[in-house]
Amino acid sequence: MGLALLQALAAGSRYLDVAVQAITGALSAFEQYHALRAAQGMLPALDTQHRRRLAAAIQSQREEGGPIRAGTDRWALSERILASISPPT
């Protein structure tokens, strides 16, 4: 229920700390996926500093041996978020 509420409230950076904590400290893939979805919803309202913080949190989870692995829904979602933060040049 908490993550569903976070997704509903994801209109700004006010809840970014909660989303980042849920991404980096998720107890399950389900929890992490929904934290990523909430963070994705926050993107339009995030400034550069918040976007960098979110990107760092996501990248830490994508490192070798991390919980976000290639070929998963979380990987694809994290790719979309990172691409939105740093569009290719």
RAHU-V14062 format. One line per field, one symbol per residue. phi: phi as a letter, one per 20 degrees, with the letter a starting at -180 (. if undefined). psi: psi as a letter, one per 40 degrees, with the letter a starting at -180 (. if undefined). burial: + if it has 9 or more other C-alpha atoms within 8 Angstrom, else -. Layout:
phi = ???
psi = ???
burial = ???
//
This chain:
phi = .fffffffefeafgdggffffffedgebfgffgffffffffeggeeegffffffgfffffeefgnffedgndfffffffffffffcgfd
psi = ddddddddefeaededdddddddefieidddddddddddddeddehidddddddddddddeeiheidhiieidddddddddddddgii.
burial = --+--++--+-++-++--++++++-+--+-+++++++++-+++--+---+++-++-++-+++---+-++----+++++--+++-+----
//
